[in-house]
Every structure is written in C-alpha cells, then in structure tokens.
Amino acid sequence: MSRGPATGEEGADGGTGRDGTGQDMEPRVMPNGWSRFLLLQVLCSASHATPATGAGLLHPPSDVSVDSVNMKHRLTWRPPEVSCATVSYSVQFQGEFELRILNGSWEEVQACQRIGACVCDLSDHLASDSDYELRVRAECGGAVSRWARPAMPFNRKQTRLAPPALSIHTTGSSAQVHFPDLPPALHLFLTHWQRGDELRASTVWVSVEERPFLLSQLQEGATYCLRAQIQLPGSNRSASSDTHCFSIADSQFPGLEASIVCVATLVTMALLGGLLWCVSRVGRSLVHSCYPQEPLPAALDCIQHHVVLRLVVHPQQCETHNAVLLLWPAQLHTHSSPGKTGTECCRCSAECCAPLLSGGGGAILTEG
C-alpha cells in the first residue's frame, strides 16, 4: 500500500536534524544557476576530500513510501535535491523481533546496501504480521544524509490485493494453470466451467502444493473458461481476474487410445504367462539339482512291470516254507507245471528251483 512522503527525518545519530540554535540545517541555494552548480561541485569535492563526521552534507531522500501489491513489498523514494555525481542508498528495517528481542536494533537489507536505484524489494524480509519501521539514507563518498522514513509503520496486512495473473497450457485432454509470482501466504481460488454452462461452474481452493493446478479428463472438442481470485487470510478476496478460455482439440485418431490400451493389456498378459512358465521350469530344474532323485533298485522296480505274486504250497515233496515267487508275466507259462495250480519251489531240493532261476527275471523270497 502506498504511503505518503515522510514528515520527519532522522539524523545519523538519531537527532532531529537541527543545529544548536534550533534552526533547520538547510544549505543556502544561490539564485544564480551557475552559482548553484558551483556550490554542488564544491560540496561533492569536499565530501570526497574529507570524510564527513556527521550527517547533513547531503539531503535525505524524499517521498519515502511502501508500495505493496499481492504481498510484494517495495520501498520507494525520490533522490535528494542536492546530490553528488554518484549517489548510493542503504535501507534498514526494524520489526517487533528486532525491537523487543534484539534491543531495538536495526537490520540491514543486504540486497539494498549502497545501491543506485531508488527502490528496494522487501518481500522476503517482512515475514510476519507485525508493524515494521523502515528507513533509507543517501551516501556520496564520505558524506551521509540523515535517515528518512515513511510517514507510518508498515504492516504486510495492508497489502493491496490485485487480480492474479495466470497462464494456461493444454496437453491432450488436460490443462495446466500456472500462477507466476504468487506468494504462498495468499489463498488462491479458481473457478472453471464449460463454455455455455456457467451456471454449473465449480470453484476450488488451490493449495500451494497444487500449483500449478491440473484440470484433467476434459471433453475433447469442448471449450472451457476459468478465472481466479486471491485472498489474504482474515481479509476480503481480491477482484476476479479476467476470464480465460481454452479449447481441447479433437483426437485425430478416434479409438486409438482404446486400441493402445487393448494391445498393451494383451502384451502384458503374454509377458506374464511367459514369465510364469519360465519360473516353473527354472523352479523344477532347481529342485532336481538341489534334491537329485536316485534310481530305484532292480528288486524294487518291479512295480513298473506288473509283477505277479503267486503263493505255492506242495507238502508232498518237501517241507514247505510259504515261498513267494516274483515273476514277469511272460514267464508264467515257462515255469508252470501241467496239471498243477502253481509253480513249485522247495527249500530241500535245489533241482526244483534251478529251472526257475535259470530263466532270469525272477526272485525267490522265503519265510523260514
């Protein structure tokens, strides 16, 4: 918010800028233009030759004020009426923290020390809602003017809210809304609607994390409009920005997106199936390599050849021991006696069992 010119000026030592007699210390200005020019040259030469020990050789800046718009604070002033060839300016500020905690000290604005411009950006320094005292002075060589202040302390709550600037970038069926140079301390509200349907407009609060704001799933071939407002917490909203409209282009290949999604799904399923097959094969190989399977002994491998078990009992020839003979199916006719029910095997007669063993493929198990 703009301020009026300073009504009072400080001396370099905090005085009132008056001499010992109580009169204002103002340089005499000769009516003749050449005399005035010569006087300025003499003053500048004297300030370069001998450093000034007190203020007053230079007029202080005038019309010191704060211009604050959307939390962008700038201290401005007019150059002194009497100046040397090159005048520089330095700015200091004092807030509640400096006044109460730092015993009334003044902080220098590092970016505004001995500058040639008549403006200083204070946006990053006025970070609280307290009142701030601001001051600026002019320097030329060793000469230093008195401090000049705005007419009143400044509080950032006094900032003037103007409609925010915005820009829109569209991509496919989405639009991204940018808000350049918008401080995070300001609340942002965005109203958007489809052209011709403003009664169904939607207003959303856009947080700092959502900037730039994304509008997605917009209808192809449709035109959308939007406008924005900002608000300082605890105060009214700004005026709305100008209405900005944009169009979403029609797709050059209708159904292309659906086809791409379908193909991508099929490819994904094929890759997943191949991956599962590879995992099963590799897993089986790992199991066989880590836990090898030993082949069964020949005596136990008979299950795979349909072994026929026959129990033969012949008490007439010898002492019977309930022998069990394992034979291949092809050997049943070779070792069977005509007219008998089974093949004979006797423990007492080796001749009885010799024909059975000579054929191969059989085994005799006895119970003794």
Buried (B, 14 or more C-beta within 10 A) or exposed (E): BEBEBBEEBBBBEEBEBEEEEEEEBEBEEEEEEEEBEEBBEEBBEBBBEEEBEEBBBBBBBBBBBBBBEBBBBBBBBEBBEBBBEEBBBBBBBBBEEBBEEEEEEBBEBEEBBEBEEBEBBBBEBBEEEBBBBBBBBBBBBBBBBBBBBBEBBBBBBBBBBEBBBBEBEBEEBEBBBEBEEBBEBBBBBBBBBBEEEEEEEEEEEBEEEEBBBEBEEBEEEBEBBBBBBBBBEEEEEBEBBEEBEBBBEEEEEEEEEEEEEEEEEEEEEEEEEEEEEEEEEEEEEEEEEEEEEEEEEEEEEBEEEEBEEBEBEBEEEBEBBEBBBBBBEEBEEEBBEEEEEBBBBBBEEEEBBEEBBEEEBBBEEEEE
